[in-house]
Amino acid sequence: MSTSGLSRRATFWSAASVLALCLWASAAASVLYPTYAADWHLPSVVITSVFGTYPLTLLIVLLFFGGVSDFVGRRRTMLFGIALIALSAVLFAVAPNVGWLFAARALQGVGTGFAIGAASAKLVENNISANPRFPSSLTTASTATGLTLALLLSGILAQLAPLPLVLSFVLLFVIATGAFVFVALTPDDRAAARSDRWRPSPIRVTRGTVRPFIVATLSVSVAYTVGALGSTMARELTHTTNLVVIGATLALSSLFIGVTALLIQRLHAHLAVVIGGVVSIAGLAIMAATAASGSLWSLLAWAVVGGIGYSIAFTGGLALLNRTAPPEHRGATLSLLYLFSYVFQAVAAIGAGALATAIGLGPAIGIVAPIVGVLCLAAIVLGAIDFAAGRRTGALAASEPAVPESAVPAGTVPAGTAPLPTT
């Protein structure tokens, strides 16, 4: 195999490792919050605020710096994000008080904001498969792997090992260091970045890609929102203080997310959006029944169905956007998708939490689940409309003279990618 082939393959897998790291970092402290609250006598509002610091800083970075990798290169952007995630692990490990937790979560949010969009774009640009949907499936599988391992290992270390508030973050630092070295050894991609100078500015969708962007964002938002509601419910219904059990319960859904992503690599993006919406509605129904009954078996059923629905919806939305986003704006467009999806997730989680505090978990899920169901229906309907419009455009394009391959700029459309629908 040629050196360039090896470089491309290494670059592809290094980007996948960064995506896994981002989700690992976000979940590393999840099972430890009850321990912080008990050891430091922290009220629930403080713990909730620490948790909320991550998405807040992440959203700010995605909003104003989401397109930076299009200008300075994916590699440098990922390295900066990884370095911040590694520093956040150090702050968590040595934290003497809650102020350090706020700082660590803020660094995690900033680091993930820089790294996740650049890594997602890098996967598409260095696809090692003839299947153009493989990067989207691997993005889902990578993030699910990071989330699953973080929840399992953090729970095990916190419950069974000494220094429960330290070892999880030592492990995170080691993994972040490995990812940094992996990415640093890949070829520099500054030459492929845009030549005009970057300046902080809100990111936006390029003309002609608005409709598929909306469909893709709705689909990913469905995944994120249903996942957030399910995680809130799972923490409430495990009825145990054993961190291994809590971590394993939360990890079960992410395990099915990863497995499903690997099985649906050939599924058409629009079909995945529609199926993901349908399965997510089924997951919401199980979620509402679980919250009302408190049944552990029903919770496990939700973990399976919810994980499958999340995987199909997320992968379908990401595949659609990867297929339609212009290469020179791919990092910014992916960052904007993550921005809106995290907003939907935060609103749903905060709303469900406030309602659960006021009226109880069961009634709260009973109110929020139908609202999220409307989001699922919107993704299904608009996904079908965009597919139909794309089919009409494809039929028209088929009657036009073919464009000679030499007339297409190199790198404009990855090999094996279907024609982009005109919007």
Secondary structure as the mmCIF struct_conf table of DSSP 4:
data_model
#
loop_
_struct_conf.conf_type_id
_struct_conf.id
_struct_conf.beg_label_comp_id
_struct_conf.beg_label_asym_id
_struct_conf.beg_label_seq_id
_struct_conf.end_label_comp_id
_struct_conf.end_label_asym_id
_struct_conf.end_label_seq_id
HELX_RH_AL_P HELX_RH_AL_P1 THR A 3 ALA A 27
TURN_TY1_P TURN_TY1_P1 ALA A 28 ALA A 29
HELX_RH_3T_P HELX_RH_3T_P1 SER A 30 LEU A 32
HELX_RH_AL_P HELX_RH_AL_P2 TYR A 33 TRP A 40
TURN_TY1_P TURN_TY1_P2 HIS A 41 HIS A 41
HELX_RH_AL_P HELX_RH_AL_P3 SER A 44 PHE A 65
TURN_TY1_P TURN_TY1_P3 GLY A 66 VAL A 68
HELX_RH_AL_P HELX_RH_AL_P4 SER A 69 VAL A 72
HELX_RH_AL_P HELX_RH_AL_P5 ARG A 74 VAL A 94
BEND BEND1 ASN A 97 ASN A 97
HELX_RH_AL_P HELX_RH_AL_P6 VAL A 98 GLU A 125
TURN_TY1_P TURN_TY1_P4 ASN A 126 ASN A 126
BEND BEND2 SER A 129 ALA A 130
TURN_TY1_P TURN_TY1_P5 PRO A 132 ARG A 133
HELX_RH_AL_P HELX_RH_AL_P7 PHE A 134 LEU A 160
BEND BEND3 ALA A 161 LEU A 163
TURN_TY1_P TURN_TY1_P6 PRO A 164 VAL A 166
HELX_RH_AL_P HELX_RH_AL_P8 LEU A 167 ALA A 184
TURN_TY1_P TURN_TY1_P7 LEU A 185 LEU A 185
BEND BEND4 THR A 186 THR A 186
HELX_LH_PP_P HELX_LH_PP_P1 PRO A 187 ASP A 188
HELX_RH_3T_P HELX_RH_3T_P2 ARG A 190 ALA A 192
BEND BEND5 ALA A 193 ALA A 193
BEND BEND6 SER A 195 ASP A 196
HELX_LH_PP_P HELX_LH_PP_P2 ARG A 197 TRP A 198
HELX_LH_PP_P HELX_LH_PP_P3 VAL A 205 THR A 206
TURN_TY1_P TURN_TY1_P8 ARG A 207 GLY A 208
HELX_RH_AL_P HELX_RH_AL_P9 VAL A 210 LEU A 237
BEND BEND7 THR A 238 THR A 238
HELX_RH_AL_P HELX_RH_AL_P10 LEU A 243 LEU A 263
TURN_TY1_P TURN_TY1_P9 GLN A 265 ARG A 266
BEND BEND8 LEU A 267 LEU A 267
HELX_RH_AL_P HELX_RH_AL_P11 ALA A 269 SER A 293
HELX_RH_AL_P HELX_RH_AL_P12 LEU A 296 THR A 324
BEND BEND9 ALA A 325 ALA A 325
HELX_RH_3T_P HELX_RH_3T_P3 PRO A 327 HIS A 329
HELX_RH_AL_P HELX_RH_AL_P13 ARG A 330 ILE A 359
HELX_RH_AL_P HELX_RH_AL_P14 LEU A 361 ALA A 398
TURN_TY1_P TURN_TY1_P10 SER A 399 SER A 399
BEND BEND10 GLU A 400 GLU A 400
HELX_LH_PP_P HELX_LH_PP_P4 PRO A 401 PRO A 404
HELX_RH_3T_P HELX_RH_3T_P4 GLU A 405 ALA A 407
BEND BEND11 VAL A 408 VAL A 408
HELX_LH_PP_P HELX_LH_PP_P5 PRO A 409 PRO A 409
TURN_TY1_P TURN_TY1_P11 ALA A 410 GLY A 411
BEND BEND12 THR A 412 VAL A 413
TURN_TY1_P TURN_TY1_P12 ALA A 415 GLY A 416
HELX_LH_PP_P HELX_LH_PP_P6 THR A 417 THR A 422
#
